[in-house]
């Protein structure tokens, strides 16, 4: 943490690293507490200058184009999640004994301020499924009559949740590995790590460092550490965590559950963890059909959400009602249309191989639309596992050759169409090629296994382009 501690805020010299969705609220909150705030930002573009002008009008100092130099007298750095730990600013802070917090750490320390009741946190991380699980959890908590919100990395500021006018009984909190890296004192009521697969290794530096940051979510848990029984790495993180006395390890599985697990029996989600006699009893929670959509990885998300809710004391009926009420976000295994007997599914959110694998496992046979920015990923394991399900593949984007080569090695019989174009019509062409390959009963699945920024602003825009192309296809005369 460093040698200097921040006790009161009035006049404290705080440096906020980065503008954006978490930096700007942090700067405003700290300024409102009386701190002398300086924001440093690498970029000096038009958007940054406009944001800086707004903050400076409020009395906050902003330095654009210089994120490396530690402002004189800095007593605390509050960083946005995107700033890598190897930034020169942080090396300078370590040398000067200046602590570095993330926005999550700041929110954790400010909760309960002004005599407010501090709502406990039910926290979720993992390589994939975080947002869906947190939203499912919030839906279950709401069904139980609790005042709650889905906050954190989901796009809703934790600072707003802990300092705003609304009061909550409990918060459903999504946390990224970036956020956990800078949150040393976070202590959740209960937490879940859904899965661990290679991602963001350019930020963390290694798979071990990435997993370790995910595992921070378990530190100091008081009631339950929820892990994925099918992913040993998550259970290992529970074993390594320093938790409160009496905190339990709770597994979730798509198979029949053992004691202290939640799982699936004959199409029913069942609980053998939060019942009186775990050895002999099981509590029915919901039907698989209550999960929307009932794809295997989404059932796993539902079980993790149910485990956290049950750890908080939620009744079985609320689990069922909350799952029934839940509606998934756009671009997450979202059915767009049926055209000529072929289902078209938008999973543009599948931006890495782990997410794409889960998506591909839910359908058969598939015409797969994939490609984009690989972010250092390799595709051999993904293709090898999915080869038997593939009717064909249509490849787009900057790193499509990596997927084509994996298909050639592990699925040489699968027809592949490669589109060497990045214009706005590329997705329309991809959908037309997929429709040509597909037969009635097939699924055309956009599960790119890659980031979108080579061709689109974000995965939402990629998904919208796919949906628009499918709707145009559906509108064509038969």
C-alpha positions as a printed Julia matrix, in Angstrom:
478×3 Matrix{Float64}:
   0.0     0.0     0.0
   2.87    2.4     0.64
   3.86    4.33    3.72
   1.47    7.26    3.5
  -2.1     6.76    4.65
  -5.03    9.01    3.76
  -7.15    9.69    6.83
  -9.03   12.91    6.04
  -9.58   14.36    2.6
  -9.54   18.13    3.12
  -6.55   19.52    1.23
  -5.07   16.09    0.48
  -3.16   16.05   -2.8
  -4.67   13.25   -4.87
  -3.67   12.37   -8.42
  -6.28   10.63  -10.59
  -4.7     8.57  -13.38
  -6.84    8.75  -16.5
 -10.07   10.32  -17.66
 -13.02    8.23  -18.82
 -15.9     6.4   -17.22
 -14.2     5.84  -13.85
 -11.58    8.62  -13.74
 -13.98   11.53  -14.12
 -16.41   10.39  -11.36
 -13.45    9.65   -9.04
 -12.02   13.13   -9.63
 -15.37   14.76   -8.91
 -15.98   12.7    -5.77
 -12.53   13.48   -4.39
 -12.88   17.17   -5.22
 -16.26   17.16   -3.44
 -14.58   15.68   -0.36
 -12.18   18.62   -0.29
  -9.12   16.99   -1.85
  -6.77   18.93   -4.12
  -7.19   16.84   -7.27
  -4.92   16.66  -10.3
  -5.93   14.43  -13.21
  -3.14   13.15  -15.46
  -3.99   11.65  -18.84
  -1.84   10.17  -21.61
  -4.13   11.36  -24.4
  -4.53   14.93  -25.62
  -7.26   14.52  -28.22
 -10.41   16.54  -28.8
 -12.52   14.39  -26.46
  -9.93   14.59  -23.68
  -9.67   18.37  -24.05
 -13.46   18.71  -23.76
 -13.52   16.53  -20.63
 -10.6    18.47  -19.16
 -12.34   21.8   -19.76
 -15.41   20.58  -17.82
 -13.32   19.42  -14.86
 -11.17   22.55  -14.81
 -14.32   24.69  -14.7
 -15.16   22.85  -11.46
 -11.75   23.59   -9.94
  -9.96   20.33  -10.8
  -6.47   20.51  -12.35
  -5.97   18.41  -15.5
  -2.65   17.59  -17.23
  -3.12   16.19  -20.72
  -0.46   14.29  -22.62
   1.57   13.49  -19.5
   0.71   10.34  -17.62
   4.27    9.49  -16.62
   5.24   12.22  -14.16
   4.11   12.08  -10.54
   2.76   15.54   -9.58
   4.72   17.13   -6.75
   3.31   16.45   -3.3
   1.01   13.61   -4.37
  -0.24   11.68   -1.31
  -2.49    9.16   -3.11
  -3.03    7.96   -6.67
  -6.49    6.79   -7.73
  -6.17    5.0   -11.06
  -8.64    4.0   -13.75
  -8.67    0.26  -14.52
  -7.09    0.52  -17.96
  -3.73    1.85  -16.76
  -1.18   -0.99  -16.75
   0.78   -1.68  -13.55
   4.08   -1.1   -15.4
   3.33    2.58  -16.04
   6.2     4.9   -15.03
   3.74    6.84  -12.85
   3.29    3.8   -10.59
   7.02    3.14  -10.39
   7.47    6.74   -9.27
   4.68    6.29   -6.73
   6.29    3.14   -5.31
   9.61    4.92   -4.97
   7.94    7.84   -3.16
   5.85    5.57   -0.89
   2.58    6.82   -2.39
  -0.32    4.31   -2.27
  -2.23    3.46   -5.45
  -5.95    2.69   -5.29
  -8.42    1.87   -8.04
 -11.93    3.31   -8.2
 -13.22    0.1    -6.55
 -10.85    0.56   -3.62
 -11.98    4.18   -3.28
 -15.64    3.13   -3.31
 -14.96    0.39   -0.74
 -13.28    2.87    1.6
 -16.02    5.49    1.2
 -18.96    3.14    1.77
 -20.92    3.92    4.91
 -19.7     7.52    4.85
 -21.87   10.08    6.65
 -23.56    7.5     8.85
 -25.09    5.61    5.91
 -25.56    1.86    6.25
 -22.84    0.16    4.21
 -24.5    -2.44    1.97
 -22.59   -5.75    1.77
 -21.13   -6.71   -1.61
 -21.82   -9.96   -3.46
 -18.96   -9.91   -5.97
 -18.4   -11.71   -9.27
 -15.36  -12.03  -11.52
 -14.16  -14.46  -14.2
 -12.91  -14.39  -17.75
 -16.43  -14.72  -19.16
 -20.01  -14.47  -17.94
 -19.48  -11.75  -15.32
 -22.1    -9.27  -16.53
 -24.77  -11.89  -17.14
 -24.18  -13.48  -13.72
 -24.29  -10.15  -11.89
 -27.5    -9.15  -13.66
 -29.04  -12.55  -12.87
 -27.99  -12.1    -9.24
 -29.56   -8.64   -9.08
 -32.77  -10.03  -10.57
 -32.88  -12.78   -7.92
 -32.2   -10.3    -5.09
 -34.97   -8.03   -6.41
 -37.34  -11.01   -6.54
 -36.55  -11.52   -2.85
 -37.74   -7.98   -2.13
 -34.27   -6.57   -1.5
 -33.12   -3.12   -2.56
 -30.17   -3.84   -4.85
 -28.31   -2.77   -7.99
 -25.94   -4.39  -10.48
 -22.83   -2.19  -10.32
 -19.09   -2.05  -11.0
 -17.49   -3.19  -14.26
 -21.02   -3.61  -15.65
 -20.94    0.13  -16.45
 -22.64    1.51  -13.32
 -20.26    3.41  -11.05
 -19.64    1.89   -7.63
 -18.92    5.4    -6.38
 -22.44    6.44   -7.36
 -23.85    3.38   -5.62
 -22.08    3.97   -2.3
 -22.39    7.78   -2.24
 -25.65    8.44   -4.1
 -29.05    9.23   -2.64
 -30.3     5.64   -3.08
 -29.73    3.23   -0.21
 -29.33   -0.5    -0.77
 -29.66   -3.68    1.26
 -27.01   -5.47   -0.8
 -25.05   -4.81   -4.02
 -24.37   -7.21   -6.92
 -20.86   -6.2    -8.0
 -19.03   -7.12  -11.2
 -15.26   -6.78  -10.87
 -12.63   -7.08  -13.59
  -9.1    -8.32  -13.03
  -7.92   -4.74  -13.61
 -10.15   -3.45  -10.82
  -9.18   -6.23   -8.41
  -5.48   -5.53   -8.96
  -5.93   -2.09   -7.4
  -8.38   -3.06   -4.61
  -6.21   -4.4    -1.75
  -8.65   -3.88    1.13
 -11.87   -5.13   -0.53
 -13.67   -7.7     1.64
 -16.87   -9.08    0.11
 -19.72  -10.85    1.93
 -19.44  -13.63   -0.68
 -17.75  -13.83   -4.07
 -17.56  -16.02   -7.17
 -14.85  -16.68   -9.75
 -16.74  -18.11  -12.71
 -13.8   -19.35  -14.8
 -10.17  -18.6   -15.62
  -8.86  -18.58  -19.2
  -6.07  -16.6   -20.87
  -7.14  -12.97  -21.38
  -5.63   -9.51  -20.88
  -2.18  -11.06  -20.53
  -0.67   -7.94  -22.12
  -1.93   -5.99  -19.08
  -1.1    -8.48  -16.33
   2.15   -9.76  -17.77
   1.47  -13.48  -17.2
  -1.29  -16.02  -16.71
  -0.21  -16.45  -13.08
  -0.52  -12.72  -12.38
  -3.91  -12.6   -14.11
  -5.26  -15.51  -12.03
  -3.82  -14.04   -8.84
  -5.65  -10.76   -9.45
  -8.9   -12.65  -10.05
  -8.31  -14.53   -6.8
  -8.15  -11.29   -4.8
 -11.95  -11.29   -4.88
 -11.98  -14.1    -2.28
  -9.74  -12.32    0.26
 -11.59  -11.74    3.51
 -14.9   -13.24    2.34
 -17.2   -13.8     5.3
 -19.8   -16.34    4.15
 -19.04  -18.09    0.83
 -16.34  -18.44   -1.82
 -18.16  -19.74   -4.9
 -16.05  -21.65   -7.46
 -16.59  -23.56  -10.7
 -16.21  -27.3   -10.07
 -15.36  -27.78  -13.78
 -12.49  -25.26  -13.58
  -9.83  -26.38  -11.12
  -8.07  -23.02  -11.27
 -11.04  -21.36   -9.53
 -11.01  -23.92   -6.71
  -7.26  -23.45   -6.32
  -7.84  -19.72   -5.8
 -10.29  -20.5    -2.98
  -7.71  -22.72   -1.28
  -5.12  -19.94   -1.46
  -7.44  -17.22   -0.11
  -7.29  -15.88    3.42
 -10.95  -15.77    4.45
 -12.92  -15.11    7.61
 -13.45  -17.98   10.05
 -16.49  -20.01    8.99
 -16.47  -18.9     5.34
 -17.35  -21.89    3.13
 -16.21  -23.09   -0.3
 -19.29  -23.61   -2.48
 -18.99  -25.27   -5.9
 -21.32  -25.11   -8.88
 -21.51  -27.8   -11.54
 -23.63  -28.75  -14.55
 -23.65  -32.31  -13.18
 -25.44  -33.68  -10.11
 -24.06  -31.74   -7.13
 -22.18  -33.19   -4.21
 -22.47  -31.77   -0.68
 -21.69  -28.01   -0.55
 -22.44  -27.67   -4.26
 -25.21  -26.43   -6.55
 -25.87  -28.4    -9.71
 -28.39  -29.91  -12.11
 -30.5   -33.05  -11.7
 -33.07  -34.08  -14.32
 -33.47  -30.55  -15.67
 -33.72  -29.0   -12.19
 -31.25  -26.56  -10.6
 -30.68  -27.91   -7.09
 -28.87  -26.73   -3.97
 -26.9   -29.1    -1.69
 -24.97  -26.29   -0.01
 -27.47  -24.12    1.84
 -29.67  -26.85    3.31
 -29.72  -28.32    6.83
 -28.49  -31.78    5.89
 -26.08  -31.43    2.97
 -25.31  -35.16    2.94
 -28.87  -36.27    2.33
 -30.93  -33.24    1.3
 -31.23  -31.2    -1.9
 -33.37  -28.11   -2.41
 -34.99  -27.51   -5.79
 -34.38  -23.92   -6.96
 -35.58  -23.63  -10.56
 -35.9   -25.5   -13.82
 -33.29  -25.33  -16.56
 -36.1   -23.94  -18.71
 -36.27  -20.93  -16.36
 -32.78  -19.88  -17.52
 -32.78  -17.55  -20.54
 -31.22  -18.78  -22.8
 -30.66  -22.33  -21.43
 -27.22  -22.77  -23.06
 -24.79  -24.75  -20.88
 -22.54  -21.81  -19.98
 -25.58  -19.71  -19.13
 -26.89  -22.42  -16.79
 -23.49  -22.25  -15.08
 -23.93  -18.48  -14.74
 -27.36  -19.03  -13.2
 -25.97  -21.53  -10.68
 -23.23  -19.09   -9.64
 -25.79  -16.31   -9.2
 -28.04  -18.65   -7.23
 -25.14  -19.67   -4.97
 -24.36  -16.05   -4.1
 -28.03  -15.28   -3.48
 -28.43  -18.35   -1.28
 -25.28  -17.34    0.63
 -27.08  -14.1     1.4
 -30.12  -16.0     2.66
 -32.47  -15.69   -0.31
 -35.36  -18.17   -0.44
 -35.54  -20.8    -3.23
 -38.7   -19.26   -4.76
 -36.88  -15.95   -5.3
 -34.13  -17.76   -7.22
 -36.73  -19.2    -9.57
 -38.64  -15.93   -9.93
 -35.46  -13.91  -10.47
 -34.18  -16.23  -13.19
 -37.55  -16.19  -14.93
 -37.58  -12.37  -14.87
 -34.03  -12.01  -16.19
 -33.51  -10.85  -19.77
 -30.0   -11.12  -21.24
 -28.22   -8.07  -22.62
 -28.03   -7.62  -26.39
 -25.26   -9.43  -28.3
 -25.0   -12.26  -25.77
 -26.2   -15.44  -27.53
 -29.17  -13.4   -28.75
 -31.42  -14.91  -31.39
 -31.95  -12.41  -34.2
 -34.23  -14.36  -36.55
 -35.04  -17.61  -38.29
 -34.58  -17.34  -42.05
 -35.37  -20.26  -44.37
 -35.13  -22.71  -41.46
 -31.78  -21.38  -40.26
 -31.37  -19.71  -36.85
 -29.14  -16.6   -36.7
 -27.5   -16.02  -33.29
 -25.62  -12.87  -32.28
 -22.9   -13.51  -29.7
 -20.7   -10.58  -30.62
 -19.8   -10.36  -26.91
 -17.72  -13.54  -27.39
 -14.52  -11.51  -27.76
 -12.09  -14.28  -26.72
 -11.67  -17.99  -27.36
 -13.09  -19.06  -23.99
 -16.36  -17.22  -24.61
 -16.55  -18.48  -28.18
 -16.04  -22.06  -26.99
 -19.02  -21.75  -24.64
 -21.12  -20.34  -27.45
 -20.11  -23.0   -29.99
 -20.91  -25.72  -27.44
 -24.55  -24.59  -27.35
 -25.41  -25.29  -31.02
 -25.02  -28.01  -33.67
 -24.52  -27.84  -36.63
 -23.05  -24.36  -36.99
 -21.93  -21.98  -39.7
 -19.47  -19.91  -37.72
 -18.72  -16.23  -38.37
 -15.45  -15.38  -36.62
 -12.44  -13.1   -36.64
 -11.21   -9.66  -35.62
  -8.32   -8.72  -33.32
  -6.87  -11.83  -31.68
  -5.14   -9.98  -28.78
  -2.4   -12.61  -28.76
  -4.81  -15.57  -28.65
  -4.33  -18.89  -30.41
  -7.23  -20.89  -31.85
  -6.11  -24.52  -32.11
  -7.85  -25.75  -28.96
 -11.06  -23.87  -29.79
 -11.24  -25.29  -33.31
 -10.25  -28.8   -32.24
 -13.04  -28.89  -29.63
 -15.66  -27.47  -32.0
 -14.7   -29.08  -35.33
 -17.46  -31.72  -35.33
 -20.14  -29.05  -34.89
 -19.06  -26.91  -37.85
 -20.91  -26.91  -41.15
 -18.72  -24.08  -42.42
 -16.9   -20.93  -41.38
 -16.86  -17.35  -42.63
 -13.81  -15.4   -41.47
 -13.47  -11.62  -41.19
 -11.11   -9.13  -39.61
  -7.42   -8.42  -39.16
  -6.37  -11.75  -37.61
  -8.66  -14.09  -39.58
  -5.64  -15.97  -40.95
  -4.91  -17.35  -37.48
  -8.35  -18.97  -37.38
  -8.07  -20.16  -40.99
  -4.78  -21.89  -40.15
  -6.29  -23.56  -37.08
  -9.24  -24.76  -39.19
  -6.82  -26.16  -41.79
  -5.01  -28.12  -39.06
  -7.98  -29.42  -37.08
 -11.03  -29.24  -39.37
  -9.7   -29.52  -42.94
 -13.03  -30.81  -44.24
 -14.96  -27.71  -43.11
 -15.54  -25.23  -45.97
 -14.07  -21.8   -45.2
 -14.89  -18.44  -46.78
 -12.4   -15.66  -46.05
 -13.45  -12.04  -46.57
 -10.58   -9.65  -47.22
 -12.48   -6.43  -46.55
 -13.08   -4.13  -43.6
 -15.65   -1.7   -45.04
 -19.13   -1.24  -43.59
 -20.56   -3.85  -45.94
 -18.23   -6.61  -44.74
 -20.71   -8.01  -42.21
 -23.5    -8.08  -44.81
 -21.22  -10.06  -47.1
 -20.35  -12.43  -44.22
 -24.02  -13.09  -43.49
 -24.75  -13.76  -47.16
 -21.84  -16.22  -47.37
 -23.02  -17.94  -44.16
 -26.56  -18.23  -45.53
 -25.14  -19.86  -48.65
 -23.31  -22.47  -46.55
 -26.18  -23.15  -44.12
 -28.92  -25.76  -44.46
 -32.34  -25.87  -42.77
 -31.86  -26.78  -39.11
 -28.42  -25.14  -38.91
 -27.38  -22.17  -36.79
 -25.41  -19.25  -38.18
 -23.45  -18.09  -35.16
 -21.55  -14.83  -34.8
 -19.06  -15.76  -32.05
 -15.94  -13.94  -33.23
 -13.45  -15.14  -30.56
 -11.74  -11.79  -31.18
 -12.04   -8.14  -30.26
 -13.91   -5.85  -32.66
 -11.85   -2.67  -32.89
 -10.2    -3.48  -36.21
 -13.57   -3.04  -37.97
 -16.07   -1.69  -35.45
 -16.19    0.81  -32.57
 -17.02   -2.0   -30.15
 -18.68   -5.42  -29.95
 -22.12   -3.77  -29.75
 -21.65   -2.15  -33.16
 -20.42   -5.45  -34.57
 -23.52   -7.21  -33.25
 -25.78   -4.49  -34.62
 -24.19   -4.85  -38.05
 -24.83   -8.61  -37.92
 -28.45   -8.14  -36.84
 -29.04   -5.53  -39.56
 -27.61   -7.91  -42.16
 -29.8   -10.78  -40.94
 -32.92   -8.61  -41.01
 -32.06   -7.51  -44.55
 -31.69  -11.17  -45.52
 -35.06  -11.99  -43.97
 -36.71   -9.16  -45.9
 -35.55  -10.49  -49.27
 -38.26  -12.23  -51.32
 -38.08  -16.0   -51.14
